[in-house]
């Protein structure tokens, strides 16, 4: 499932890497349309490929196979880095709109669900949901929004058993400027590298 890939991505973020999220179509047969997995990124100026690449590198957009996301935390958006001292209380807000049904919209902090809204409303054929949450940040953290689909629904909607999914790039709140450093994720990645090296050998 897509969350197996996202789990590895979360480990990198929790180890302090600022990795922009990306997506593309795995076009190995006609079982899935080109462009069904894609990245939306903000850019300044004319809508050119180079401008889109800059948005991708800046990590200011979101990946999706359908749902459209908006996301902000205290006026900051994906890709932003905010430094703070002590502890910081922030308000996160996300909205999702989709022609495909989905089950939940979540606010994610350091890989864990900090808030969840369920049961999208259908208005004019569009499924809609929004969520607001107050987050009490006491350590360096990354914050993002995520959409997931109704369990079992993918078998009737998307090819190859794919789930309805969308995920924003994170924005980073760094206490005293320090990177996010989750010991469990660092240990996980160390084992992952050793395992990959063993497999290659």
Secondary structure, 3 states (H helix, E strand, C coil): CHHHHHHHHHHHHHCCCCCCCCCCCCCCCCCCCCCCCEEECCCCCCCCHHHHHHHHHHCCCEEECCCEEEEEECCECCCCEEEECCCEEEEEEEEEEECCCCCEEEEEECCEEEEEEECCEEECCEEEEEEEEEEEECCCEEEEEEEECCCCCHHHHCHHHCCCEEEECCEEEEECCCCCCCHHHHHHHHHHHHHHHHHHC
